[in-house]
Structure formats: C-alpha cells, structure tokens
Amino acid sequence: MRQEHLTGSREVEKLADLFALDQDIFAVPADASTTVTMTMLGGKVVHGQLPGE
C-alpha cells in the first residue's frame, strides 16, 4: 500500500486508528462489561466524540 508517509508512527500529520473505553480494562475483572466511547479511523472520529466536545 505504500502509506509510510501517512501511517506507521506517531508523528504530526500522520493518521491514527484508535478507540477509547469507558473504564480501565486492566483494573476491572475480565468478565466486566466495557463500552467503546469513541473510535477514530484515519485520524477522524467515526463513533462518539472527542472529550470536551
């Protein structure tokens, strides 16, 4: 795909795919229910919203 100029490291002007959860999954039991509160694909929010917006 040759997108090294857009992805692959954390740098200004590069795109990000990430998600935010409603709790720390390392601090709750493995069977606890967790909700995705925000998802970003290609540097754009596609579900939820950024904190403070």
N, C-alpha and C positions, 0 to 999 in steps of 0.2 A: 504493500500500500504506500510505502514511502511517505509517511507523515511525520517524520522525525522533527520537522520544523514546527509542528503543531502539538505533538504529544510526546510522552516518554519520560518527562522530568518535570519537576516543579519549578517553573520559571515564569516571569512576567510574559504575557501574551500567549501562553500555551493553554490548551483546553483541559478541562477537568471533568472526570466522571466520578461522582461520589454520592453518598447518601448520609442522612442524619437520622438518628434514632431518638426515641423519647426517653431512653434511660441508658445507663452504662451496662452493657451486656456482660461485662466481666464482674459486676458487683451484684448480680441477681442470680437466682437458681437457673439452671439450664432449661427448665421447662416453663419459665416465666414468659408471659405474653409481652412482646415488644412491637412497637409500631414505628414504621418509617414515617418521619415527619416532613422530609424534604429529599428530593432526588435531583441531581444535576447530571446532564449528559452534554458533552461537548461544550462545557462551560456555561450552559444555560439551565435555569431551573425548569424542570418539566413536571414536577409534583411538589405541592406545598409552596413555601416561600422562605426567603432568607430571614434569619432572626432580625427583628426590629422593623420589618416591612409590614 
